[in-house]
Amino acid sequence: MRVDVGGNFSTRPISELYLGLDYNMLGRQSLSLNGNAYIGKFYNSIQTKARIDFPGQLDFFTEPYFAINRYDYFKSSTAFYEDIKPSYLVYNDLVYGLNIGIPARNKGKVILNGGIFNIKNEYYQTRDFSVKDTADETTFNGFTIGLNFDRNTLNRKMYASKGTLLNIKIRYIEGDEDTRPGSTSPLDQNYAAYHRWWQLKMVYDNYFKSFGPVKLGFYSEMNFSGQPFFKNYTATTLLAPAFEPTQESKTLFLENFRSHNYIGIGLKNIFTIKSNIEVRLEGYAYQPFQEITSTSNGEVKYSDAFSTRYYIASLATVYQSPLGPVALNLNYYDRKQNSFTFMFHFGYILFNKKALD
């Protein structure tokens, strides 16, 4: 049995605690029971898994799991547990799933995944709201099945400097949408619809060259999807795939970097000061095929093809301490306001997988 205790402390309101429990039994088959919990203001999650490994001519494992995730994209408070206004955007999901996996040589794996999910999003379609207002609510209930190939030789879970990551996944999703307008919504009636689509996503991360203390890395990400529109712009962007190549970007709701079909590429420059101290300079370009935009009454539409392009840049100093990374980050996001952000954090910024990941 193993007990894990950890978390993340940050100058941004994303601090959290982590608790994990693993129980392993080794016999003719290997049984691993796992549970964890994230507790914080921005992110809360509970996940349980039970994995059985079957050795033989074809090694494989089965892994039923259950997970709940909650992301609270608030803007009015930097306290750990205190907020002034209602949350601006809240994403919730619940999933019951099953993984069946086989090894792909000695550094990769192929996983067939299926699950039944419930996604519930609460949001305001305007930033001008008060405590007395009620939020819009969109639920999406259905099932998904996917095939995933993953090969990972990166040397760290965060701020890697060696190795490669290749992930390719294809997924089918279908379910029922139910949208209920709140007090600030331009709509006045409930809306229901049935959606289904395929998704193909590829991620490649490679630290490919060293010149003494300088290391170069290349990152690329592509997403192709037939995902339809939901009733309004906010509901559509909350469920759209997101380009989040940096650590902080995973904690922000960046509308510009969410679309159904896109390509993103980036270069990483890592300057090693000492064996456990690095300065990282990263830059990324994001090209949506068609940007998701909204009309004046909150309806959703596509822009002209390849009419916009956005950029992300990050400058970070990272100390790899025995308890986890300690980092100072200056970040730039290509958007209309608040493009530059500063973040200090101590600990890992990690999440359980969402229902549609």
Sequence and secondary structure as in RCSB ss.txt:
>XXXX:A:sequence
MRVDVGGNFSTRPISELYLGLDYNMLGRQSLSLNGNAYIGKFYNSIQTKARIDFPGQLDFFTEPYFAINRYDYFK
SSTAFYEDIKPSYLVYNDLVYGLNIGIPARNKGKVILNGGIFNIKNEYYQTRDFSVKDTADETTFNGFTIGLNFD
RNTLNRKMYASKGTLLNIKIRYIEGDEDTRPGSTSPLDQNYAAYHRWWQLKMVYDNYFKSFGPVKLGFYSEMNFS
GQPFFKNYTATTLLAPAFEPTQESKTLFLENFRSHNYIGIGLKNIFTIKSNIEVRLEGYAYQPFQEITSTSNGEV
KYSDAFSTRYYIASLATVYQSPLGPVALNLNYYDRKQNSFTFMFHFGYILFNKKALD
>XXXX:A:secstr
 EEEEEEEEESSS  EEEEEEEEEEESSSEEEEEEEEEEESSEEEEEEEEEEEE SSS EEEEEEEEEEEEEE  
S  SSS  SS  SEEEEEEEEEEEEEEEETTTEEEEEEEEEEEEEEEE SSS   TT   EEEEEEEEEEEEEEE
EE  S SSS  SSEEEEEEEEEEEEEEEEE  TT S  S EEEEEEEEEEEEEEEEEEEEETTEEEEEEEEEEEE
     SSHHHHHHHS B   STGGGGS  GGGB SSEEEEEEEEEEEEETTEEEEEEEEEEEESS EEE TTS E
EE STT   EEEEEEEEEEEETTEEEEEEEEEE SSS  EEEEEEEE       TT 
